[in-house]
Amino acid sequence: MTYIDGFVIAAKSKEAYRAVAEKAAPIFIEHGALRVVECWADDVPDGKVTDFRRAVKAEDGETVVFSWIVYPSKEVRDAANQKVMADERMHMDGAEMPFDMQRMIMGGFETIVDVGTEA
């Protein structure tokens, strides 16, 4: 089964975020990822106890972004992450990130059920 890196963040500018994501996605693919998916919140309700906005401490004007990267295995993911972080194309050349990295939630997940077809 595949291995998934999942991310939840809050971002202000959809276009600024898309620009960074479109720059990074091919680099992840080049280094071993099978798929990179970036999703801008459209229907994210407030919860009674917790929710996506609270999880990332979204501020006024920020929208939740839900993303995942699919790898063939954890070993490929581990090697790819090292290569991606060392890849000079990932450096922002002094540009400001379109989200607060300190409020990012991220983690690696072993796939246990995967039903359906790819989009």
C-alpha positions as CSV (number, residue, x, y, z in Angstrom):
1,M,0.0,0.0,0.0
2,T,1.0,3.6,-0.4
3,Y,2.3,6.1,2.2
4,I,0.7,9.5,2.6
5,D,2.1,12.8,4.0
6,G,-0.8,14.9,5.1
7,F,-0.9,18.7,5.8
8,V,-3.4,21.2,7.1
9,I,-2.5,24.9,7.1
10,A,-4.2,28.3,7.0
11,A,-3.4,30.7,4.2
12,K,-4.6,34.2,3.1
13,S,-4.1,34.3,-0.6
14,K,-5.3,31.5,-2.8
15,E,-3.2,32.6,-5.7
16,A,0.0,33.1,-3.7
17,Y,-0.5,29.6,-2.2
18,R,-1.2,28.1,-5.6
19,A,2.0,29.6,-7.0
20,V,4.1,28.0,-4.3
21,A,2.3,24.7,-4.5
22,E,2.7,24.6,-8.3
23,K,6.4,25.3,-8.0
24,A,6.9,22.6,-5.3
25,A,4.7,19.8,-6.7
26,P,6.8,18.8,-9.7
27,I,9.9,18.7,-7.4
28,F,8.2,16.2,-5.1
29,I,7.1,14.1,-8.1
30,E,10.7,14.2,-9.5
31,H,12.0,12.9,-6.2
32,G,9.6,10.0,-5.8
33,A,6.1,11.2,-5.0
34,L,3.3,9.6,-7.0
35,R,0.8,12.4,-6.6
36,V,0.5,15.9,-4.9
37,V,-3.0,17.2,-4.0
38,E,-3.7,20.8,-2.7
39,C,-7.2,21.7,-1.7
40,W,-8.6,25.1,-0.8
41,A,-11.4,25.0,1.8
42,D,-14.9,25.3,0.4
43,D,-17.2,23.7,2.9
44,V,-15.5,23.6,6.3
45,P,-18.0,24.0,9.1
46,D,-17.2,25.2,12.6
47,G,-17.3,22.4,15.1
48,K,-18.5,22.4,18.7
49,V,-15.3,21.0,20.1
50,T,-12.7,21.3,17.4
51,D,-12.5,21.8,13.6
52,F,-10.0,22.5,10.8
53,R,-9.9,26.3,11.5
54,R,-9.2,25.9,15.2
55,A,-6.6,23.2,14.5
56,V,-4.4,25.6,12.6
57,K,-5.5,28.7,14.6
58,A,-6.9,30.3,11.4
59,E,-7.1,34.1,11.7
60,D,-9.6,36.4,10.0
61,G,-9.0,36.4,6.3
62,E,-7.3,33.0,6.3
63,T,-8.7,29.8,4.6
64,V,-7.8,26.3,5.5
65,V,-5.7,24.3,3.0
66,F,-5.8,20.5,3.2
67,S,-3.0,18.7,1.2
68,W,-1.5,15.3,0.8
69,I,1.4,13.7,-1.1
70,V,1.2,10.1,-2.1
71,Y,4.3,7.9,-2.1
72,P,4.8,4.2,-3.1
73,S,6.2,3.5,0.4
74,K,7.5,5.2,3.6
75,E,11.1,4.4,2.5
76,V,10.5,6.4,-0.8
77,R,8.9,9.2,1.2
78,D,11.8,9.4,3.6
79,A,14.4,9.5,0.8
80,A,12.2,12.0,-1.2
81,N,11.9,14.4,1.7
82,Q,15.6,14.6,2.2
83,K,16.1,15.2,-1.6
84,V,13.3,17.8,-1.7
85,M,14.7,19.8,1.3
86,A,18.2,19.8,-0.3
87,D,16.8,20.8,-3.7
88,E,17.8,24.4,-4.4
89,R,14.5,25.0,-6.3
90,M,12.6,24.7,-3.0
91,H,14.3,27.8,-1.7
92,M,12.0,30.8,-1.8
93,D,14.8,33.2,-2.7
94,G,13.8,35.6,0.1
95,A,10.1,35.5,-0.8
96,E,7.6,35.3,2.1
97,M,5.8,32.0,2.5
98,P,2.0,32.4,2.0
99,F,1.3,30.7,5.3
100,D,2.6,30.4,8.8
101,M,4.8,27.2,9.0
102,Q,4.5,27.2,12.8
103,R,0.7,26.5,12.5
104,M,1.1,23.7,10.0
105,I,-0.2,20.3,11.1
106,M,1.6,17.5,9.3
107,G,2.2,13.8,9.5
108,G,2.9,10.6,7.7
109,F,0.2,7.9,7.3
110,E,0.3,4.3,6.4
111,T,-2.6,3.6,4.0
112,I,-4.9,0.9,5.4
113,V,-7.9,1.2,3.0
114,D,-7.9,2.7,-0.5
115,V,-11.1,2.1,-2.5
116,G,-12.0,3.7,-5.8
117,T,-10.3,5.2,-8.8
118,E,-7.8,8.1,-9.1
119,A,-9.3,11.4,-10.2
